[in-house]
Amino acid sequence: MDLFLKSLEVLRICLPVFLLMGLGREMKRRGWMNESHQTFINGLIYNCALPFLVFAELSRQDFRIFLNASLFVSVVVAIAASALLFFLIAKVLRFKGAYVGPFIFVTYWCNGAYLGFPLADFAFGAEKGLAIAAIVNAFTIPIFVGSSLYLALWSGEKHGPDSSRPTFVKLLFNPPLIAALVGMLVSLLITAIRVKGIPIPSPLTTIVVSGHNFFKLGGSMGFPLALITIGAALEFKSFSAYRLPIFLSTVGKLVVSPFITFAVFYFFFPDAPKEVRGVAVLLMATPSAVASYIITRQLKIGEDFTAAVLVISTIASIVTIPVWLFFLI
């Protein structure tokens, strides 16, 4: 019965995702959304909503949370190992095309905010679960954004049309990554002020809080709009065209990546609190992130493949997440 109830909870969380994708698909079918609409919406998300969300999330964190050894090492090792493993798989299977970069990074870029937060709350409570999820989400955002941008641009230049600018230039001057770096610097500054006990005038506090609310509100529009554009862009022929890569990426995201995270805790941090291990593994077990599609869509590199993996991994997670919860709780 517990497993059944957990499955219903995951379905409750995932269902809005499917409904918004379906709305986008229906809007495309009725002619209410065309390619120019999708391009405009994705530009809005990529250049405003996503950077706003990244900055708001990182800047509000105590900078010392980035120094949690067990969380940081377990998740970073899982990300690096997954990236290396699926890079080698792509080489061995001789995958060709601009989707090769997304094939690698969708295996570890987790949907930590949209699905991970409510799942952590449900499984481990608001006091511990959400706090730990916020830590994981904070230090993984710049890793996810930076590595995915690099892999996507590398893939586009290696397997797609030739680019006139080097990859590192595109990587450095990129709104989501710049937002992540600035957010971490603001987090460091605010943490230093608090540690030194420097008083902050009330007017300045009001400005800071208002600024954070502005970025948070602007960022919140990104996910529903992104899900609608995913549904509009989704072509079912992509499922047959990328059958094996989609299957492998989905297994990597829902099974391999969280398993590596669990293994790192088991062998190197056996005394880590149950909640720390559970939340880290649970977040890595969530399906591919909506933000991964935003980036591939904006760069026009493997966006159809990324959309297909997002749909399949989200559907499959209804089965895999309760299984992980069974072992973690």
Disulfide bonds with the S-S distance in Angstrom:
none
